[in-house]
């Protein structure tokens, strides 16, 4: 079991944020699920093939205003250009609903 890959914290955080935004059964969508924060646009692909520049079972986050601001990856790795990976993780953590307000669509 120790040799099994671990899910990256960035992927886990973006996934948690997406679920809080109402993302559900994204593998049934005709393309990637799309969500936004005040600074970032995120696409998550629930399909085995690349779609709309998003890798299979992966994500693509692009900054809305920065010339250089992008993250692309999947559960096991990826690349962040612009902010640090920790800054991006903190950004999405800070946009999660508080425990008293679970989901925005409920």
Biopython code that builds the backbone (N, CA, C, O; Angstrom):
import numpy as np
from Bio.PDB.StructureBuilder import StructureBuilder

atoms = [
    (1, "UNK", "N", (0.810, -1.206, 0.000)),
    (1, "UNK", "CA", (0.000, 0.000, 0.000)),
    (1, "UNK", "C", (0.849, 1.263, 0.000)),
    (1, "UNK", "O", (0.391, 2.303, -0.473)),
    (2, "UNK", "N", (2.057, 1.203, 0.510)),
    (2, "UNK", "CA", (2.896, 2.393, 0.606)),
    (2, "UNK", "C", (3.307, 2.907, -0.766)),
    (2, "UNK", "O", (3.663, 4.079, -0.888)),
    (3, "UNK", "N", (3.271, 2.073, -1.803)),
    (3, "UNK", "CA", (3.670, 2.484, -3.141)),
    (3, "UNK", "C", (2.541, 3.135, -3.936)),
    (3, "UNK", "O", (2.773, 3.618, -5.045)),
    (4, "UNK", "N", (1.351, 3.158, -3.405)),
    (4, "UNK", "CA", (0.231, 3.772, -4.116)),
    (4, "UNK", "C", (0.406, 5.283, -4.153)),
    (4, "UNK", "O", (0.789, 5.886, -3.150)),
    (5, "UNK", "N", (0.126, 5.914, -5.320)),
    (5, "UNK", "CA", (0.262, 7.367, -5.398)),
    (5, "UNK", "C", (-0.743, 8.067, -4.486)),
    (5, "UNK", "O", (-1.837, 7.559, -4.237)),
    (6, "UNK", "N", (-0.354, 9.227, -3.999)),
    (6, "UNK", "CA", (-1.223, 10.010, -3.135)),
    (6, "UNK", "C", (-1.795, 11.186, -3.918)),
    (6, "UNK", "O", (-1.104, 11.770, -4.753)),
    (7, "UNK", "N", (-3.025, 11.530, -3.659)),
    (7, "UNK", "CA", (-3.666, 12.667, -4.316)),
    (7, "UNK", "C", (-2.999, 13.953, -3.829)),
    (7, "UNK", "O", (-2.749, 14.116, -2.635)),
    (8, "UNK", "N", (-2.716, 14.855, -4.753)),
    (8, "UNK", "CA", (-2.079, 16.113, -4.376)),
    (8, "UNK", "C", (-3.046, 16.991, -3.589)),
    (8, "UNK", "O", (-4.261, 16.916, -3.773)),
    (9, "UNK", "N", (-2.500, 17.810, -2.725)),
    (9, "UNK", "CA", (-3.313, 18.720, -1.928)),
    (9, "UNK", "C", (-4.021, 19.745, -2.807)),
    (9, "UNK", "O", (-5.160, 20.113, -2.520)),
    (10, "UNK", "N", (-3.376, 20.210, -3.865)),
    (10, "UNK", "CA", (-4.019, 21.176, -4.760)),
    (10, "UNK", "C", (-5.237, 20.553, -5.424)),
    (10, "UNK", "O", (-6.298, 21.176, -5.467)),
    (11, "UNK", "N", (-5.109, 19.341, -5.942)),
    (11, "UNK", "CA", (-6.244, 18.664, -6.571)),
    (11, "UNK", "C", (-7.369, 18.445, -5.566)),
    (11, "UNK", "O", (-8.538, 18.681, -5.871)),
    (12, "UNK", "N", (-7.012, 17.995, -4.376)),
    (12, "UNK", "CA", (-8.025, 17.747, -3.345)),
    (12, "UNK", "C", (-8.749, 19.040, -2.964)),
    (12, "UNK", "O", (-9.966, 19.039, -2.779)),
    (13, "UNK", "N", (-8.009, 20.134, -2.847)),
    (13, "UNK", "CA", (-8.614, 21.419, -2.455)),
    (13, "UNK", "C", (-9.524, 21.948, -3.547)),
    (13, "UNK", "O", (-10.636, 22.393, -3.261)),
    (14, "UNK", "N", (-9.072, 21.906, -4.801)),
    (14, "UNK", "CA", (-9.915, 22.368, -5.910)),
    (14, "UNK", "C", (-11.152, 21.486, -6.025)),
    (14, "UNK", "O", (-12.244, 21.990, -6.288)),
    (15, "UNK", "N", (-10.998, 20.181, -5.832)),
    (15, "UNK", "CA", (-12.151, 19.273, -5.886)),
    (15, "UNK", "C", (-13.150, 19.591, -4.779)),
    (15, "UNK", "O", (-14.356, 19.620, -5.020)),
    (16, "UNK", "N", (-12.657, 19.826, -3.575)),
    (16, "UNK", "CA", (-13.539, 20.163, -2.458)),
    (16, "UNK", "C", (-14.277, 21.472, -2.740)),
    (16, "UNK", "O", (-15.477, 21.579, -2.486)),
    (17, "UNK", "N", (-13.559, 22.465, -3.263)),
    (17, "UNK", "CA", (-14.174, 23.750, -3.613)),
    (17, "UNK", "C", (-15.249, 23.549, -4.689)),
    (17, "UNK", "O", (-16.336, 24.119, -4.593)),
    (18, "UNK", "N", (-14.947, 22.742, -5.712)),
    (18, "UNK", "CA", (-15.905, 22.513, -6.797)),
    (18, "UNK", "C", (-17.179, 21.847, -6.282)),
    (18, "UNK", "O", (-18.282, 22.232, -6.671)),
    (19, "UNK", "N", (-17.035, 20.865, -5.422)),
    (19, "UNK", "CA", (-18.215, 20.206, -4.839)),
    (19, "UNK", "C", (-19.041, 21.216, -4.047)),
    (19, "UNK", "O", (-20.270, 21.188, -4.105)),
    (20, "UNK", "N", (-18.385, 22.098, -3.316)),
    (20, "UNK", "CA", (-19.101, 23.131, -2.554)),
    (20, "UNK", "C", (-19.834, 24.096, -3.479)),
    (20, "UNK", "O", (-20.807, 24.732, -3.073)),
    (21, "UNK", "N", (-19.363, 24.207, -4.738)),
    (21, "UNK", "CA", (-20.022, 25.074, -5.717)),
    (21, "UNK", "C", (-21.162, 24.359, -6.436)),
    (21, "UNK", "O", (-21.875, 24.969, -7.233)),
    (22, "UNK", "N", (-21.336, 23.070, -6.155)),
    (22, "UNK", "CA", (-22.418, 22.312, -6.771)),
    (22, "UNK", "C", (-21.977, 21.334, -7.842)),
    (22, "UNK", "O", (-22.823, 20.704, -8.477)),
    (23, "UNK", "N", (-20.674, 21.188, -8.064)),
    (23, "UNK", "CA", (-20.207, 20.217, -9.061)),
    (23, "UNK", "C", (-20.639, 18.817, -8.628)),
    (23, "UNK", "O", (-20.405, 18.401, -7.493)),
    (24, "UNK", "N", (-21.263, 18.113, -9.541)),
    (24, "UNK", "CA", (-21.782, 16.788, -9.221)),
    (24, "UNK", "C", (-21.852, 15.983, -10.504)),
    (24, "UNK", "O", (-22.306, 16.495, -11.527)),
    (25, "UNK", "N", (-21.422, 14.764, -10.472)),
    (25, "UNK", "CA", (-21.466, 13.853, -11.613)),
    (25, "UNK", "C", (-20.902, 14.517, -12.870)),
    (25, "UNK", "O", (-21.530, 14.500, -13.929)),
    (26, "UNK", "N", (-19.709, 15.103, -12.739)),
    (26, "UNK", "CA", (-19.126, 15.814, -13.874)),
    (26, "UNK", "C", (-18.787, 14.878, -15.033)),
    (26, "UNK", "O", (-18.614, 15.328, -16.166)),
    (27, "UNK", "N", (-18.693, 13.586, -14.753)),
    (27, "UNK", "CA", (-18.446, 12.628, -15.832)),
    (27, "UNK", "C", (-19.643, 12.498, -16.767)),
    (27, "UNK", "O", (-19.511, 11.934, -17.854)),
    (28, "UNK", "N", (-20.794, 13.000, -16.375)),
    (28, "UNK", "CA", (-21.997, 12.949, -17.218)),
    (28, "UNK", "C", (-22.201, 14.221, -18.035)),
    (28, "UNK", "O", (-23.091, 14.280, -18.883)),
    (29, "UNK", "N", (-21.381, 15.234, -17.781)),
    (29, "UNK", "CA", (-21.480, 16.475, -18.550)),
    (29, "UNK", "C", (-20.893, 16.251, -19.947)),
    (29, "UNK", "O", (-20.014, 15.405, -20.111)),
    (30, "UNK", "N", (-21.363, 16.995, -20.960)),
    (30, "UNK", "CA", (-20.798, 16.832, -22.305)),
    (30, "UNK", "C", (-19.369, 17.361, -22.427)),
    (30, "UNK", "O", (-18.669, 17.035, -23.386)),
    (31, "UNK", "N", (-18.942, 18.156, -21.482)),
    (31, "UNK", "CA", (-17.591, 18.718, -21.466)),
    (31, "UNK", "C", (-17.170, 18.959, -20.033)),
    (31, "UNK", "O", (-17.799, 18.441, -19.110)),
    (32, "UNK", "N", (-16.117, 19.736, -19.829)),
    (32, "UNK", "CA", (-15.662, 20.015, -18.465)),
    (32, "UNK", "C", (-16.669, 20.851, -17.667)),
    (32, "UNK", "O", (-17.407, 21.662, -18.226)),
    (33, "UNK", "N", (-16.682, 20.637, -16.371)),
    (33, "UNK", "CA", (-17.433, 21.499, -15.453)),
    (33, "UNK", "C", (-16.625, 22.780, -15.305)),
    (33, "UNK", "O", (-15.396, 22.732, -15.246)),
    (34, "UNK", "N", (-17.307, 23.935, -15.242)),
    (34, "UNK", "CA", (-16.621, 25.217, -15.090)),
    (34, "UNK", "C", (-17.164, 25.950, -13.874)),
    (34, "UNK", "O", (-18.375, 26.012, -13.659)),
    (35, "UNK", "N", (-16.260, 26.502, -13.085)),
    (35, "UNK", "CA", (-16.621, 27.321, -11.933)),
    (35, "UNK", "C", (-15.653, 28.491, -11.823)),
    (35, "UNK", "O", (-14.586, 28.485, -12.436)),
    (36, "UNK", "N", (-16.033, 29.494, -11.037)),
    (36, "UNK", "CA", (-15.205, 30.687, -10.905)),
    (36, "UNK", "C", (-15.143, 31.175, -9.472)),
    (36, "UNK", "O", (-16.089, 31.023, -8.700)),
    (37, "UNK", "N", (-14.003, 31.767, -9.133)),
    (37, "UNK", "CA", (-13.891, 32.578, -7.924)),
    (37, "UNK", "C", (-13.733, 34.012, -8.410)),
    (37, "UNK", "O", (-13.839, 34.282, -9.606)),
    (38, "UNK", "N", (-13.485, 34.911, -7.501)),
    (38, "UNK", "CA", (-13.272, 36.291, -7.896)),
    (38, "UNK", "C", (-12.016, 36.452, -8.749)),
    (38, "UNK", "O", (-11.914, 37.421, -9.502)),
    (39, "UNK", "N", (-11.054, 35.523, -8.651)),
    (39, "UNK", "CA", (-9.784, 35.646, -9.367)),
    (39, "UNK", "C", (-9.511, 34.557, -10.400)),
    (39, "UNK", "O", (-8.740, 34.775, -11.334)),
    (40, "UNK", "N", (-10.120, 33.412, -10.248)),
    (40, "UNK", "CA", (-9.772, 32.252, -11.067)),
    (40, "UNK", "C", (-10.981, 31.640, -11.760)),
    (40, "UNK", "O", (-12.088, 31.654, -11.221)),
    (41, "UNK", "N", (-10.764, 31.100, -12.961)),
    (41, "UNK", "CA", (-11.731, 30.257, -13.657)),
    (41, "UNK", "C", (-11.166, 28.845, -13.647)),
    (41, "UNK", "O", (-9.998, 28.638, -13.977)),
    (42, "UNK", "N", (-11.984, 27.882, -13.274)),
    (42, "UNK", "CA", (-11.537, 26.497, -13.144)),
    (42, "UNK", "C", (-12.417, 25.603, -14.013)),
    (42, "UNK", "O", (-13.644, 25.707, -14.003)),
    (43, "UNK", "N", (-11.764, 24.730, -14.756)),
    (43, "UNK", "CA", (-12.460, 23.690, -15.514)),
    (43, "UNK", "C", (-11.981, 22.351, -14.977)),
    (43, "UNK", "O", (-10.785, 22.152, -14.760)),
    (44, "UNK", "N", (-12.915, 21.438, -14.766)),
    (44, "UNK", "CA", (-12.585, 20.096, -14.290)),
    (44, "UNK", "C", (-13.174, 19.092, -15.273)),
    (44, "UNK", "O", (-14.365, 19.135, -15.584)),
    (45, "UNK", "N", (-12.332, 18.194, -15.756)),
    (45, "UNK", "CA", (-12.725, 17.222, -16.760)),
    (45, "UNK", "C", (-12.957, 15.868, -16.104)),
    (45, "UNK", "O", (-12.037, 15.293, -15.521)),
    (46, "UNK", "N", (-14.155, 15.367, -16.194)),
    (46, "UNK", "CA", (-14.491, 14.064, -15.625)),
    (46, "UNK", "C", (-14.470, 12.943, -16.647)),
    (46, "UNK", "O", (-15.092, 11.902, -16.437)),
    (47, "UNK", "N", (-13.759, 13.144, -17.753)),
    (47, "UNK", "CA", (-13.751, 12.182, -18.853)),
    (47, "UNK", "C", (-12.344, 11.619, -19.094)),
    (47, "UNK", "O", (-11.355, 12.236, -18.697)),
    (48, "UNK", "N", (-12.251, 10.451, -19.742)),
    (48, "UNK", "CA", (-10.946, 9.820, -19.959)),
    (48, "UNK", "C", (-10.118, 10.454, -21.083)),
    (48, "UNK", "O", (-8.972, 10.058, -21.297)),
    (49, "UNK", "N", (-10.674, 11.422, -21.794)),
    (49, "UNK", "CA", (-9.967, 12.089, -22.878)),
    (49, "UNK", "C", (-9.850, 13.578, -22.579)),
    (49, "UNK", "O", (-10.698, 14.150, -21.894)),
    (50, "UNK", "N", (-8.794, 14.201, -23.099)),
    (50, "UNK", "CA", (-8.644, 15.649, -22.960)),
    (50, "UNK", "C", (-9.834, 16.341, -23.616)),
    (50, "UNK", "O", (-10.258, 15.968, -24.710)),
    (51, "UNK", "N", (-10.364, 17.347, -22.936)),
    (51, "UNK", "CA", (-11.488, 18.118, -23.469)),
    (51, "UNK", "C", (-11.251, 19.584, -23.156)),
    (51, "UNK", "O", (-10.967, 19.942, -22.013)),
    (52, "UNK", "N", (-11.365, 20.425, -24.158)),
    (52, "UNK", "CA", (-11.258, 21.872, -23.973)),
    (52, "UNK", "C", (-9.960, 22.247, -23.253)),
    (52, "UNK", "O", (-9.952, 23.096, -22.362)),
    (53, "UNK", "N", (-8.871, 21.603, -23.653)),
    (53, "UNK", "CA", (-7.533, 21.824, -23.089)),
    (53, "UNK", "C", (-7.368, 21.356, -21.644)),
    (53, "UNK", "O", (-6.366, 21.674, -21.005)),
    (54, "UNK", "N", (-8.328, 20.613, -21.128)),
    (54, "UNK", "CA", (-8.241, 20.088, -19.762)),
    (54, "UNK", "C", (-7.854, 18.609, -19.847)),
    (54, "UNK", "O", (-8.499, 17.842, -20.563)),
    (55, "UNK", "N", (-6.800, 18.202, -19.117)),
    (55, "UNK", "CA", (-6.367, 16.803, -19.210)),
    (55, "UNK", "C", (-7.430, 15.833, -18.692)),
    (55, "UNK", "O", (-8.320, 16.221, -17.936)),
    (56, "UNK", "N", (-7.329, 14.562, -19.108)),
    (56, "UNK", "CA", (-8.275, 13.558, -18.621)),
    (56, "UNK", "C", (-8.304, 13.517, -17.092)),
    (56, "UNK", "O", (-7.263, 13.485, -16.436)),
    (57, "UNK", "N", (-9.500, 13.520, -16.552)),
    (57, "UNK", "CA", (-9.705, 13.475, -15.097)),
    (57, "UNK", "C", (-8.860, 14.536, -14.384)),
    (57, "UNK", "O", (-8.357, 14.302, -13.285)),
    (58, "UNK", "N", (-8.714, 15.669, -14.999)),
    (58, "UNK", "CA", (-7.866, 16.714, -14.446)),
    (58, "UNK", "C", (-8.558, 18.059, -14.361)),
    (58, "UNK", "O", (-9.772, 18.169, -14.533)),
    (59, "UNK", "N", (-7.757, 19.082, -14.091)),
    (59, "UNK", "CA", (-8.275, 20.441, -13.959)),
    (59, "UNK", "C", (-7.373, 21.421, -14.684)),
    (59, "UNK", "O", (-6.198, 21.151, -14.931)),
    (60, "UNK", "N", (-7.951, 22.565, -15.021)),
    (60, "UNK", "CA", (-7.216, 23.690, -15.586)),
    (60, "UNK", "C", (-7.753, 24.935, -14.899)),
    (60, "UNK", "O", (-8.943, 25.239, -14.991)),
    (61, "UNK", "N", (-6.887, 25.645, -14.219)),
    (61, "UNK", "CA", (-7.267, 26.901, -13.547)),
    (61, "UNK", "C", (-6.498, 28.032, -14.227)),
    (61, "UNK", "O", (-5.280, 27.952, -14.387)),
    (62, "UNK", "N", (-7.206, 29.074, -14.622)),
    (62, "UNK", "CA", (-6.563, 30.231, -15.237)),
    (62, "UNK", "C", (-6.962, 31.482, -14.472)),
    (62, "UNK", "O", (-8.119, 31.655, -14.089)),
    (63, "UNK", "N", (-5.987, 32.342, -14.261)),
    (63, "UNK", "CA", (-6.234, 33.596, -13.548)),
    (63, "UNK", "C", (-6.970, 34.542, -14.485)),
    (63, "UNK", "O", (-6.670, 34.595, -15.678)),
    (64, "UNK", "N", (-7.925, 35.283, -13.956)),
    (64, "UNK", "CA", (-8.760, 36.145, -14.785)),
    (64, "UNK", "C", (-8.037, 37.388, -15.298)),
    (64, "UNK", "O", (-8.360, 37.885, -16.377)),
    (65, "UNK", "N", (-7.062, 37.897, -14.539)),
    (65, "UNK", "CA", (-6.438, 39.152, -14.948)),
    (65, "UNK", "C", (-4.928, 39.090, -15.104)),
    (65, "UNK", "O", (-4.363, 39.898, -15.841)),
    (66, "UNK", "N", (-4.270, 38.181, -14.452)),
    (66, "UNK", "CA", (-2.806, 38.110, -14.521)),
    (66, "UNK", "C", (-2.369, 37.568, -15.879)),
    (66, "UNK", "O", (-2.971, 36.635, -16.411)),
    (67, "UNK", "N", (-1.330, 38.156, -16.423)),
    (67, "UNK", "CA", (-0.789, 37.665, -17.695)),
    (67, "UNK", "C", (-0.280, 36.240, -17.539)),
    (67, "UNK", "O", (-0.473, 35.400, -18.418)),
    (68, "UNK", "N", (0.370, 35.977, -16.417)),
    (68, "UNK", "CA", (0.843, 34.625, -16.127)),
    (68, "UNK", "C", (0.163, 34.152, -14.848)),
    (68, "UNK", "O", (0.463, 34.635, -13.756)),
    (69, "UNK", "N", (-0.732, 33.228, -14.993)),
    (69, "UNK", "CA", (-1.426, 32.648, -13.855)),
    (69, "UNK", "C", (-2.217, 31.449, -14.316)),
    (69, "UNK", "O", (-3.313, 31.595, -14.856)),
    (70, "UNK", "N", (-1.671, 30.257, -14.110)),
    (70, "UNK", "CA", (-2.319, 29.057, -14.596)),
    (70, "UNK", "C", (-1.887, 27.866, -13.752)),
    (70, "UNK", "O", (-0.774, 27.832, -13.228)),
    (71, "UNK", "N", (-2.765, 26.910, -13.629)),
    (71, "UNK", "CA", (-2.438, 25.633, -12.994)),
    (71, "UNK", "C", (-3.152, 24.550, -13.785)),
    (71, "UNK", "O", (-4.315, 24.702, -14.157)),
    (72, "UNK", "N", (-2.455, 23.473, -14.035)),
    (72, "UNK", "CA", (-3.039, 22.342, -14.750)),
    (72, "UNK", "C", (-2.540, 21.076, -14.076)),
    (72, "UNK", "O", (-1.381, 20.997, -13.670)),
    (73, "UNK", "N", (-3.414, 20.089, -13.959)),
    (73, "UNK", "CA", (-2.979, 18.855, -13.326)),
    (73, "UNK", "C", (-4.098, 17.856, -13.170)),
    (73, "UNK", "O", (-5.207, 18.024, -13.677)),
    (74, "UNK", "N", (-3.760, 16.808, -12.445)),
    (74, "UNK", "CA", (-4.736, 15.786, -12.093)),
    (74, "UNK", "C", (-4.474, 15.389, -10.649)),
    (74, "UNK", "O", (-3.783, 16.099, -9.919)),
    (75, "UNK", "N", (-5.021, 14.267, -10.244)),
    (75, "UNK", "CA", (-4.908, 13.875, -8.840)),
    (75, "UNK", "C", (-3.474, 13.600, -8.394)),
    (75, "UNK", "O", (-3.181, 13.645, -7.199)),
    (76, "UNK", "N", (-2.590, 13.319, -9.328)),
    (76, "UNK", "CA", (-1.251, 12.870, -8.945)),
    (76, "UNK", "C", (-0.131, 13.852, -9.277)),
    (76, "UNK", "O", (1.038, 13.555, -9.032)),
    (77, "UNK", "N", (-0.467, 15.013, -9.827)),
    (77, "UNK", "CA", (0.571, 15.988, -10.118)),
    (77, "UNK", "C", (0.088, 17.049, -11.078)),
    (77, "UNK", "O", (-1.062, 17.040, -11.517)),
    (78, "UNK", "N", (0.982, 17.960, -11.396)),
    (78, "UNK", "CA", (0.636, 19.017, -12.321)),
    (78, "UNK", "C", (1.662, 20.121, -12.294)),
    (78, "UNK", "O", (2.801, 19.919, -11.872)),
    (79, "UNK", "N", (1.252, 21.291, -12.747)),
    (79, "UNK", "CA", (2.157, 22.424, -12.865)),
    (79, "UNK", "C", (1.402, 23.698, -12.507)),
    (79, "UNK", "O", (0.256, 23.889, -12.913)),
    (80, "UNK", "N", (2.056, 24.565, -11.744)),
    (80, "UNK", "CA", (1.487, 25.866, -11.386)),
    (80, "UNK", "C", (2.426, 26.935, -11.920)),
    (80, "UNK", "O", (3.632, 26.884, -11.675)),
    (81, "UNK", "N", (1.879, 27.905, -12.648)),
    (81, "UNK", "CA", (2.663, 29.007, -13.206)),
    (81, "UNK", "C", (2.091, 30.311, -12.667)),
    (81, "UNK", "O", (0.899, 30.577, -12.815)),
    (82, "UNK", "N", (2.921, 31.109, -12.055)),
    (82, "UNK", "CA", (2.479, 32.388, -11.481)),
    (82, "UNK", "C", (2.547, 32.339, -9.974)),
    (82, "UNK", "O", (3.611, 32.568, -9.399)),
    (83, "UNK", "N", (1.436, 32.045, -9.316)),
    (83, "UNK", "CA", (1.478, 31.970, -7.849)),
    (83, "UNK", "C", (2.157, 30.676, -7.422)),
    (83, "UNK", "O", (2.364, 29.777, -8.237)),
    (84, "UNK", "N", (2.498, 30.587, -6.159)),
    (84, "UNK", "CA", (3.014, 29.309, -5.667)),
    (84, "UNK", "C", (1.845, 28.341, -5.507)),
    (84, "UNK", "O", (0.687, 28.754, -5.438)),
    (85, "UNK", "N", (2.155, 27.081, -5.450)),
    (85, "UNK", "CA", (1.112, 26.078, -5.236)),
    (85, "UNK", "C", (0.405, 26.331, -3.906)),
    (85, "UNK", "O", (-0.816, 26.201, -3.818)),
    (86, "UNK", "N", (1.163, 26.688, -2.879)),
    (86, "UNK", "CA", (0.560, 26.977, -1.570)),
    (86, "UNK", "C", (-0.380, 28.173, -1.625)),
    (86, "UNK", "O", (-1.429, 28.163, -0.981)),
    (87, "UNK", "N", (-0.017, 29.203, -2.386)),
    (87, "UNK", "CA", (-0.908, 30.363, -2.523)),
    (87, "UNK", "C", (-2.216, 29.970, -3.207)),
    (87, "UNK", "O", (-3.287, 30.437, -2.821)),
    (88, "UNK", "N", (-2.126, 29.119, -4.210)),
    (88, "UNK", "CA", (-3.324, 28.671, -4.909)),
    (88, "UNK", "C", (-4.195, 27.805, -4.002)),
    (88, "UNK", "O", (-5.418, 27.942, -3.996)),
    (89, "UNK", "N", (-3.572, 26.924, -3.247)),
    (89, "UNK", "CA", (-4.318, 26.100, -2.288)),
    (89, "UNK", "C", (-5.030, 26.997, -1.287)),
    (89, "UNK", "O", (-6.210, 26.788, -1.007)),
    (90, "UNK", "N", (-4.344, 27.982, -0.748)),
    (90, "UNK", "CA", (-4.948, 28.895, 0.230)),
    (90, "UNK", "C", (-6.089, 29.694, -0.396)),
    (90, "UNK", "O", (-7.101, 29.948, 0.257)),
    (91, "UNK", "N", (-5.928, 30.088, -1.651)),
    (91, "UNK", "CA", (-7.001, 30.825, -2.331)),
    (91, "UNK", "C", (-8.293, 30.007, -2.338)),
    (91, "UNK", "O", (-9.351, 30.509, -1.958)),
    (92, "UNK", "N", (-8.206, 28.757, -2.768)),
    (92, "UNK", "CA", (-9.415, 27.939, -2.853)),
    (92, "UNK", "C", (-9.926, 27.516, -1.480)),
    (92, "UNK", "O", (-11.136, 27.394, -1.289)),
    (93, "UNK", "N", (-9.038, 27.292, -0.528)),
    (93, "UNK", "CA", (-9.486, 27.005, 0.849)),
    (93, "UNK", "C", (-10.274, 28.185, 1.418)),
    (93, "UNK", "O", (-11.288, 28.000, 2.091)),
    (94, "UNK", "N", (-9.799, 29.389, 1.141)),
    (94, "UNK", "CA", (-10.462, 30.575, 1.692)),
    (94, "UNK", "C", (-11.827, 30.820, 1.056)),
    (94, "UNK", "O", (-12.622, 31.601, 1.579)),
    (95, "UNK", "N", (-12.101, 30.166, -0.056)),
    (95, "UNK", "CA", (-13.407, 30.325, -0.720)),
    (95, "UNK", "C", (-14.355, 29.176, -0.398)),
    (95, "UNK", "O", (-15.464, 29.121, -0.929)),
    (96, "UNK", "N", (-13.930, 28.266, 0.461)),
    (96, "UNK", "CA", (-14.828, 27.189, 0.887)),
    (96, "UNK", "C", (-15.855, 27.738, 1.858)),
    (96, "UNK", "O", (-15.541, 28.621, 2.656)),
    (97, "UNK", "N", (-17.074, 27.232, 1.804)),
    (97, "UNK", "CA", (-18.086, 27.675, 2.766)),
    (97, "UNK", "C", (-17.684, 27.315, 4.188)),
    (97, "UNK", "O", (-16.999, 26.319, 4.420)),
    (98, "UNK", "N", (-18.107, 28.118, 5.114)),
    (98, "UNK", "CA", (-17.848, 27.801, 6.514)),
    (98, "UNK", "C", (-18.678, 26.586, 6.907)),
    (98, "UNK", "O", (-19.650, 26.264, 6.223)),
    (99, "UNK", "N", (-18.321, 25.906, 7.989)),
    (99, "UNK", "CA", (-19.091, 24.728, 8.412)),
    (99, "UNK", "C", (-20.568, 25.037, 8.665)),
    (99, "UNK", "O", (-21.409, 24.143, 8.579)),
    (100, "UNK", "N", (-20.882, 26.275, 8.972)),
    (100, "UNK", "CA", (-22.277, 26.641, 9.226)),
    (100, "UNK", "C", (-23.059, 26.895, 7.941)),
    (100, "UNK", "O", (-24.284, 27.005, 7.974)),
    (101, "UNK", "N", (-22.355, 26.990, 6.800)),
    (101, "UNK", "CA", (-22.980, 27.237, 5.509)),
    (101, "UNK", "C", (-22.408, 26.249, 4.497)),
    (101, "UNK", "O", (-21.527, 26.603, 3.714)),
    (102, "UNK", "N", (-22.910, 25.000, 4.509)),
    (102, "UNK", "CA", (-22.269, 23.925, 3.771)),
    (102, "UNK", "C", (-22.124, 24.138, 2.257)),
    (102, "UNK", "O", (-21.002, 24.126, 1.749)),
    (103, "UNK", "N", (-23.211, 24.329, 1.538)),
    (103, "UNK", "CA", (-23.126, 24.476, 0.072)),
    (103, "UNK", "C", (-23.875, 25.712, -0.342)),
    (103, "UNK", "O", (-24.854, 26.104, 0.294)),
    (104, "UNK", "N", (-23.409, 26.335, -1.424)),
    (104, "UNK", "CA", (-24.068, 27.563, -1.868)),
    (104, "UNK", "C", (-25.412, 27.286, -2.528)),
    (104, "UNK", "O", (-26.244, 28.189, -2.611)),
    (105, "UNK", "N", (-25.650, 26.049, -3.006)),
    (105, "UNK", "CA", (-26.898, 25.757, -3.703)),
    (105, "UNK", "C", (-27.931, 25.071, -2.805)),
    (105, "UNK", "O", (-28.920, 24.539, -3.308)),
    (106, "UNK", "N", (-27.719, 25.075, -1.498)),
    (106, "UNK", "CA", (-28.703, 24.455, -0.597)),
    (106, "UNK", "C", (-29.452, 25.517, 0.172)),
    (106, "UNK", "O", (-30.323, 25.195, 0.981)),
]
sb = StructureBuilder()
sb.init_structure("model")
sb.init_model(0)
sb.init_chain("A")
sb.init_seg("    ")
for serial, (resi, resn, name, xyz) in enumerate(atoms, 1):
    if name == "N":
        sb.init_residue(resn, " ", resi, " ")
    sb.init_atom(name, np.array(xyz, "f"), 0.0, 1.0, " ", f" {name:<3s}", serial, name[0])
structure = sb.get_structure()
